[in-house]
Amino acid sequence: MYLHYMFIYHLFYLLQMFYFLHNMFSTGMGSIDNSSEENYSSEDEIVDDDNYNILLTATVGMVTEYYTKYIEKEPCRTSYQTGYKFVSEILHGNPYRCQQQFRMEKHVFINLCMELKIKYGLKASRYIPVEELVSMFLMILGHGFGNRMVQERFQHSGETVSRYFTHVLNAVLRMSKDIISPLDKEFKNIPSKIRDDHRWWPYFKDCIGAIDGTHIPVKISPSKQVPYIGRKGIPTQNVMACCDFDMRFTFVCAGWEGTAHDTRIFLDAIHRKELQFPHPPRGKYYLVDAGYPHMLGYMGPYKGERYHLPDFRRGSQPKGMHEIFNHAHSSLRCTIERTFGCWKSRWRMLSTMPNFSYHKQVQIVVASMAIHNFIRNHAIKDLEFQPYDDNEDLLSSDCLEINEPQEELSAEQSQILGNREMDILRDHIASQLIAR
């Protein structure tokens, strides 16, 4: 009723404007002096009529546009297949459809919805249940859908899609604080991957995980792109992560510029208490590649020798103590690269990031890692994890990348970082490997 009153008011206003303009036009023509009247021909009268008709047509057009836009709006989202019906159909249909659409098994999806609802404060709206909110979020994250595609699929407005994407993102970020962390907080247990494989047992029995970095494309203003354009040639953020040997992320530090060196990010992460980095206990260590410091608690390979697995696969078998160690080290450390590969292949949005704020793009990286861990914790037979579980030697595209050389630490810095102890341990493991 209010809109109809507003329509009448605006219609009256437009008619007044028309009347005023018409009178002004008529008055202006009436002020022509007598000498001009003699020259005022019938052609001028035709021009006056044309101007009048144009003015009348413009007024009617404005009235019509206002009426159709605000009074008798034509509904846009009128599909019988609403978002709620779509989600219900997926959850009651073939299990494979849920993995395709929502990127996880049915029971994992239901558990995720319950977890976000009960523990992390995700609330349904008046008309949209939590399951539909989460499914919209997963479709965007998993398939890189734009806002318009989600509007059409779920029959909601663009504002609704955007608003609830942010709501779900915030809930997942709250979950990430709990789920992106080691399951074994004190690192007392030996990972089964090491314990059950003669290639690494007992040589790496004190290894608790692997650390590496990866680059995720970002959308950023051209005036601010320079610090973000590194070896990829496009703007990226450099993301450092730790993982255990079950392909779960145990720590993430996202948001660094693409040109930032791995060593700089690493040293900042382990020294900032607020980041809560899971430091290795005395006698335990992470595996790192040559881009990171070889120091107490972090074991790197021998430099100046073959290291990356593609190098060994293309060439001869490893020879000598250093190459044999590097091959074993690389074979175990590539778990982090396999984890990156599985994570990226699930979430298409990571390679086609939309024009969100940079802060939000960083949040999306962390949230996607949190859901990656949630799936790993609850999945029975996941489409993305299964190939890696079936084939321990399967390499992702990240394993085939060779990072650019990083600046080496000086002798003084190395002593301060305490890598002498790690040198002794590395030599001991290498001698055991060559003697087996």
C-alpha positions as CSV (number, residue, x, y, z in Angstrom):
1,M,0.0,0.0,0.0
2,Y,2.9,2.4,0.8
3,L,4.4,1.8,-2.6
4,H,1.1,2.7,-4.3
5,Y,0.9,6.0,-2.3
6,M,4.5,6.7,-3.4
7,F,3.5,6.0,-7.0
8,I,0.6,8.4,-6.9
9,Y,2.8,11.0,-5.3
10,H,5.6,10.7,-7.9
11,L,3.0,10.5,-10.7
12,F,1.5,13.8,-9.5
13,Y,5.1,15.3,-9.3
14,L,5.9,14.2,-12.9
15,L,2.6,15.6,-14.2
16,Q,3.4,18.9,-12.5
17,M,6.8,19.0,-14.1
18,F,5.2,18.3,-17.5
19,Y,2.6,21.1,-16.9
20,F,5.4,23.5,-15.8
21,L,7.6,22.8,-18.8
22,H,4.7,23.0,-21.2
23,N,3.6,26.4,-19.8
24,M,7.1,27.7,-19.9
25,F,7.5,26.6,-23.4
26,S,4.1,28.1,-24.4
27,T,4.9,31.4,-22.5
28,G,8.3,31.6,-24.2
29,M,6.6,31.3,-27.6
30,G,3.9,33.8,-26.7
31,S,6.4,36.5,-25.9
32,I,7.5,36.8,-29.5
33,D,7.0,40.4,-30.6
34,N,4.8,41.5,-33.4
35,S,7.6,41.7,-35.9
36,S,8.5,38.1,-35.2
37,E,4.9,37.0,-35.6
38,E,4.9,38.0,-39.2
39,N,7.8,35.5,-39.7
40,Y,6.3,32.8,-37.5
41,S,5.2,30.2,-40.1
42,S,3.3,27.0,-40.0
43,E,6.6,25.1,-40.0
44,D,7.4,26.6,-36.6
45,E,4.0,25.4,-35.4
46,I,4.9,21.9,-36.5
47,V,8.2,22.1,-34.6
48,D,6.3,23.2,-31.5
49,D,4.0,20.3,-31.8
50,D,7.0,17.9,-32.2
51,N,8.6,19.3,-29.0
52,Y,5.4,18.9,-27.2
53,N,5.0,15.3,-28.3
54,I,8.7,14.5,-27.3
55,L,8.0,16.1,-23.8
56,L,4.8,14.1,-23.4
57,T,6.5,10.8,-24.5
58,A,9.4,11.3,-22.1
59,T,7.0,11.9,-19.2
60,V,4.9,8.9,-20.0
61,G,8.1,6.8,-20.4
62,M,9.3,7.8,-16.9
63,V,5.9,7.0,-15.4
64,T,5.8,3.6,-17.1
65,E,9.3,2.8,-16.0
66,Y,8.6,3.7,-12.4
67,Y,5.5,1.7,-12.4
68,T,7.0,-1.5,-13.8
69,K,10.1,-1.2,-11.6
70,Y,8.5,-0.5,-8.3
71,I,4.8,-1.3,-8.4
72,E,4.3,-4.2,-10.8
73,K,7.8,-5.8,-10.7
74,E,8.3,-8.9,-12.8
75,P,9.8,-11.6,-10.6
76,C,13.3,-12.7,-11.6
77,R,13.8,-15.9,-9.6
78,T,10.7,-17.9,-10.4
79,S,12.2,-21.4,-11.1
80,Y,10.3,-24.3,-9.5
81,Q,13.7,-25.9,-8.6
82,T,14.4,-23.7,-5.6
83,G,17.7,-24.0,-3.7
84,Y,16.1,-25.9,-0.9
85,K,14.7,-28.5,-3.4
86,F,18.1,-28.7,-5.1
87,V,19.9,-29.5,-1.8
88,S,17.2,-32.0,-0.8
89,E,17.5,-33.7,-4.2
90,I,21.3,-34.0,-3.8
91,L,21.1,-35.4,-0.3
92,H,18.5,-38.0,-1.1
93,G,20.0,-38.9,-4.5
94,N,23.0,-40.9,-5.7
95,P,25.9,-40.4,-3.3
96,Y,28.2,-39.6,-6.2
97,R,26.2,-36.4,-6.9
98,C,27.0,-35.0,-3.4
99,Q,30.7,-35.5,-4.0
100,Q,30.4,-33.8,-7.4
101,Q,28.4,-30.8,-6.3
102,F,29.5,-30.2,-2.7
103,R,32.9,-31.8,-3.0
104,M,32.4,-34.2,-0.1
105,E,30.4,-37.3,0.9
106,K,26.9,-37.0,2.2
107,H,27.7,-37.8,5.8
108,V,30.6,-35.4,5.8
109,F,28.4,-32.6,4.5
110,I,25.7,-33.3,7.2
111,N,28.4,-33.4,9.9
112,L,29.9,-30.2,8.6
113,C,26.5,-28.4,8.8
114,M,25.9,-29.7,12.3
115,E,29.4,-28.7,13.5
116,L,29.1,-25.2,12.1
117,K,25.6,-24.8,13.5
118,I,26.2,-26.2,17.0
119,K,29.8,-25.3,17.8
120,Y,30.6,-22.3,15.6
121,G,27.4,-20.2,15.6
122,L,26.2,-20.5,12.0
123,K,22.5,-19.7,12.0
124,A,19.8,-20.3,9.5
125,S,17.8,-17.4,8.2
126,R,14.0,-17.1,8.3
127,Y,13.7,-18.8,4.8
128,I,17.1,-20.5,4.2
129,P,18.2,-23.5,6.3
130,V,21.9,-24.1,7.3
131,E,22.2,-26.9,4.8
132,E,21.4,-24.5,1.9
133,L,23.7,-21.8,3.2
134,V,26.6,-24.3,3.4
135,S,25.8,-25.7,0.0
136,M,25.9,-22.3,-1.6
137,F,29.3,-21.7,0.1
138,L,30.7,-25.0,-1.1
139,M,29.5,-24.5,-4.7
140,I,31.3,-21.2,-4.8
141,L,34.4,-22.6,-3.2
142,G,34.5,-25.9,-5.0
143,H,33.5,-24.9,-8.5
144,G,34.4,-21.2,-8.6
145,F,30.8,-20.2,-9.3
146,G,30.2,-16.4,-9.6
147,N,27.4,-14.7,-7.8
148,R,25.0,-14.7,-10.8
149,M,25.4,-18.5,-11.3
150,V,24.6,-19.1,-7.6
151,Q,21.6,-16.7,-7.8
152,E,20.2,-18.8,-10.6
153,R,21.0,-22.2,-9.0
154,F,19.6,-21.4,-5.6
155,Q,17.0,-18.8,-6.6
156,H,18.2,-16.0,-4.3
157,S,19.2,-12.4,-4.9
158,G,22.8,-11.4,-5.3
159,E,22.8,-9.6,-2.0
160,T,21.5,-12.7,-0.2
161,V,24.2,-14.9,-1.8
162,S,27.0,-12.4,-0.9
163,R,25.8,-11.9,2.6
164,Y,25.5,-15.6,3.5
165,F,28.7,-16.5,1.8
166,T,30.4,-14.2,4.4
167,H,28.4,-15.6,7.3
168,V,29.5,-19.2,6.4
169,L,33.1,-18.0,5.8
170,N,33.2,-16.5,9.3
171,A,31.9,-19.7,10.8
172,V,34.4,-21.8,9.0
173,L,37.2,-19.4,10.1
174,R,36.1,-20.0,13.7
175,M,36.4,-23.7,13.1
176,S,39.8,-23.3,11.6
177,K,41.3,-22.3,14.9
178,D,40.5,-25.7,16.3
179,I,40.9,-28.0,13.3
180,I,44.1,-26.6,11.7
181,S,46.4,-28.0,14.4
182,P,48.1,-31.3,15.2
183,L,45.9,-34.1,16.4
184,D,48.8,-35.3,18.6
185,K,49.6,-32.0,20.4
186,E,52.7,-33.4,22.1
187,F,54.0,-35.4,19.1
188,K,54.4,-38.6,21.2
189,N,53.1,-41.0,18.5
190,I,55.1,-42.1,15.5
191,P,53.2,-41.5,12.3
192,S,51.9,-44.7,10.7
193,K,53.2,-43.7,7.3
194,I,56.8,-43.8,8.7
195,R,56.3,-46.7,11.0
196,D,54.8,-49.0,8.4
197,D,57.2,-48.3,5.5
198,H,60.7,-49.7,5.4
199,R,61.9,-46.7,3.3
200,W,61.6,-44.4,6.3
201,W,61.5,-46.7,9.3
202,P,63.4,-46.3,11.7
203,Y,65.5,-43.6,10.0
204,F,62.9,-40.8,10.3
205,K,61.1,-42.0,13.4
206,D,61.4,-38.6,15.0
207,C,60.0,-36.7,12.1
208,I,56.6,-35.1,12.9
209,G,55.6,-33.4,9.6
210,A,56.7,-31.3,6.6
211,I,56.7,-27.6,5.8
212,D,56.5,-25.9,2.4
213,G,55.0,-22.9,0.7
214,T,52.7,-22.5,-2.3
215,H,51.4,-19.6,-4.3
216,I,47.7,-18.8,-4.7
217,P,46.6,-16.3,-7.4
218,V,45.0,-13.1,-6.1
219,K,43.0,-10.2,-7.5
220,I,44.5,-6.9,-6.5
221,S,44.5,-3.3,-7.7
222,P,47.1,-2.7,-10.6
223,S,48.7,0.1,-8.5
224,K,49.5,-2.4,-5.7
225,Q,50.5,-5.5,-7.7
226,V,54.3,-5.2,-7.9
227,P,55.1,-6.8,-4.5
228,Y,52.7,-9.7,-5.3
229,I,54.2,-10.6,-8.7
230,G,56.9,-13.2,-8.1
231,R,58.2,-16.1,-10.1
232,K,54.7,-17.0,-11.3
233,G,54.5,-13.8,-13.3
234,I,51.0,-13.0,-11.9
235,P,49.9,-11.5,-8.5
236,T,49.9,-14.2,-5.9
237,Q,50.0,-14.6,-2.1
238,N,52.7,-16.9,-0.7
239,V,51.2,-19.4,1.7
240,M,53.3,-21.4,4.2
241,A,51.8,-24.5,5.7
242,C,52.8,-27.5,7.8
243,C,51.2,-30.9,7.4
244,D,51.3,-34.2,9.1
245,F,51.8,-37.5,7.2
246,D,48.0,-38.1,7.0
247,M,47.8,-35.1,4.6
248,R,46.2,-32.8,7.2
249,F,47.3,-29.2,7.6
250,T,48.6,-28.5,11.1
251,F,49.5,-24.8,10.6
252,V,49.0,-22.1,7.9
253,C,50.4,-18.7,7.5
254,A,48.7,-17.0,4.5
255,G,48.7,-13.5,3.1
256,W,52.3,-12.8,2.4
257,E,53.2,-11.1,-0.9
258,G,54.2,-13.3,-3.8
259,T,57.7,-11.9,-3.8
260,A,58.3,-12.7,-0.1
261,H,61.1,-15.3,0.4
262,D,60.2,-18.6,2.1
263,T,62.8,-18.1,4.8
264,R,61.4,-14.7,5.8
265,I,57.9,-16.1,6.1
266,F,59.2,-19.1,8.0
267,L,61.2,-17.2,10.6
268,D,58.4,-14.8,11.1
269,A,55.9,-17.6,11.7
270,I,58.0,-19.5,14.2
271,H,58.8,-16.4,16.3
272,R,55.4,-14.7,16.5
273,K,53.7,-16.2,19.5
274,E,50.2,-15.0,18.4
275,L,50.4,-17.3,15.4
276,Q,50.7,-20.4,17.7
277,F,53.1,-22.3,15.5
278,P,53.3,-26.0,16.6
279,H,57.0,-26.1,17.5
280,P,58.7,-29.5,17.6
281,P,59.7,-30.8,21.0
282,R,63.3,-31.5,21.7
283,G,64.5,-34.4,19.6
284,K,61.7,-34.0,17.0
285,Y,61.8,-32.2,13.7
286,Y,60.0,-31.2,10.5
287,L,61.3,-31.8,7.0
288,V,62.0,-28.7,4.9
289,D,63.4,-28.2,1.4
290,A,66.4,-26.1,0.5
291,G,64.3,-22.9,0.5
292,Y,64.1,-23.1,4.3
293,P,66.8,-22.9,7.0
294,H,68.4,-26.2,8.1
295,M,68.3,-25.6,11.8
296,L,67.4,-27.2,15.1
297,G,64.0,-28.9,14.7
298,Y,63.9,-28.4,11.0
299,M,65.9,-30.8,8.7
300,G,66.8,-29.8,5.2
301,P,68.5,-31.8,2.4
302,Y,72.1,-31.8,1.4
303,K,72.7,-28.8,-0.9
304,G,74.5,-29.2,-4.2
305,E,73.1,-32.7,-4.8
306,R,70.1,-34.0,-6.7
307,Y,67.0,-33.6,-4.5
308,H,63.6,-33.3,-6.3
309,L,61.9,-36.6,-7.2
310,P,61.5,-35.8,-10.9
311,D,65.3,-35.4,-11.1
312,F,65.7,-39.0,-9.8
313,R,62.9,-40.3,-12.1
314,R,64.4,-38.8,-15.2
315,G,68.0,-39.9,-14.3
316,S,69.9,-42.7,-12.7
317,Q,69.3,-44.2,-9.3
318,P,70.7,-42.1,-6.3
319,K,74.3,-42.7,-5.6
320,G,76.4,-41.9,-2.6
321,M,75.4,-41.0,0.9
322,H,74.1,-37.5,0.2
323,E,72.0,-38.5,-2.8
324,I,70.5,-41.5,-1.1
325,F,69.5,-39.3,1.9
326,N,68.1,-36.6,-0.4
327,H,66.0,-39.2,-2.2
328,A,64.5,-40.6,1.0
329,H,64.1,-37.1,2.4
330,S,62.3,-35.8,-0.7
331,S,60.1,-38.9,-0.9
332,L,58.8,-38.3,2.6
333,R,58.7,-34.5,2.5
334,C,56.6,-34.5,-0.7
335,T,53.6,-35.3,1.5
336,I,53.2,-31.6,1.9
337,E,53.2,-31.1,-1.9
338,R,50.7,-34.0,-2.3
339,T,48.5,-32.3,0.3
340,F,48.7,-29.0,-1.6
341,G,47.7,-30.8,-4.8
342,C,44.7,-32.5,-3.2
343,W,43.6,-29.3,-1.6
344,K,43.9,-27.2,-4.8
345,S,42.1,-29.8,-7.0
346,R,39.1,-29.8,-4.7
347,W,38.6,-26.0,-4.5
348,R,38.4,-24.4,-7.9
349,M,38.0,-21.0,-6.4
350,L,41.7,-21.0,-5.4
351,S,42.7,-20.7,-9.0
352,T,40.0,-18.3,-10.1
353,M,39.8,-16.0,-7.1
354,P,37.0,-13.3,-7.5
355,N,37.4,-9.6,-6.9
356,F,37.1,-9.8,-3.1
357,S,39.1,-7.6,-0.8
358,Y,42.6,-9.0,-0.3
359,H,41.8,-9.7,3.4
360,K,38.9,-11.8,2.3
361,Q,41.0,-13.7,-0.2
362,V,43.4,-14.6,2.5
363,Q,40.5,-15.8,4.7
364,I,39.2,-18.0,1.9
365,V,42.6,-19.8,1.7
366,V,42.5,-20.6,5.5
367,A,38.8,-21.6,5.4
368,S,39.4,-24.0,2.5
369,M,42.2,-25.7,4.4
370,A,39.9,-26.0,7.4
371,I,37.3,-27.8,5.4
372,H,40.1,-30.0,3.8
373,N,41.0,-31.2,7.3
374,F,37.4,-31.7,8.2
375,I,36.9,-33.9,5.2
376,R,40.1,-35.9,6.0
377,N,38.8,-36.5,9.6
378,H,35.4,-37.7,8.6
379,A,35.6,-39.2,5.0
380,I,35.3,-42.9,4.3
381,K,36.1,-42.8,0.6
382,D,36.8,-39.3,-0.7
383,L,37.2,-38.7,-4.4
384,E,40.2,-36.4,-4.0
385,F,42.1,-38.2,-1.2
386,Q,41.5,-41.7,-2.6
387,P,44.1,-41.6,-5.5
388,Y,46.8,-40.5,-3.0
389,D,45.8,-43.2,-0.5
390,D,45.8,-45.8,-3.2
391,N,49.2,-44.8,-4.6
392,E,51.9,-43.5,-2.2
393,D,54.1,-42.6,-5.1
394,L,51.5,-40.4,-6.9
395,L,52.9,-36.9,-7.4
396,S,50.7,-33.8,-7.7
397,S,51.6,-30.9,-9.9
398,D,53.1,-29.2,-6.9
399,C,55.6,-32.0,-6.5
400,L,56.8,-31.3,-10.1
401,E,57.5,-27.6,-9.3
402,I,61.1,-26.7,-8.4
403,N,61.2,-23.5,-6.3
404,E,63.6,-20.8,-7.2
405,P,66.8,-20.8,-5.1
406,Q,66.6,-18.8,-1.9
407,E,69.3,-16.7,-0.3
408,E,71.5,-18.9,1.9
409,L,72.2,-18.1,5.5
410,S,75.7,-16.9,6.5
411,A,77.9,-19.1,8.7
412,E,77.2,-16.8,11.7
413,Q,73.5,-17.1,11.2
414,S,73.7,-20.8,10.8
415,Q,75.5,-21.1,14.2
416,I,72.9,-18.9,15.8
417,L,70.1,-21.1,14.5
418,G,71.8,-24.2,15.8
419,N,72.0,-26.3,12.7
420,R,75.2,-28.1,13.8
421,E,73.1,-30.6,15.8
422,M,70.9,-31.2,12.8
423,D,74.0,-31.8,10.7
424,I,75.1,-34.6,13.0
425,L,71.6,-36.1,13.0
426,R,71.4,-35.9,9.2
427,D,74.8,-37.5,8.7
428,H,73.7,-40.3,11.1
429,I,70.5,-41.0,9.1
430,A,72.4,-40.9,5.8
431,S,74.9,-43.4,7.0
432,Q,72.1,-45.7,8.2
433,L,70.4,-45.4,4.8
434,I,73.5,-46.3,2.8
435,A,74.3,-49.2,5.1
436,R,70.9,-50.9,4.8
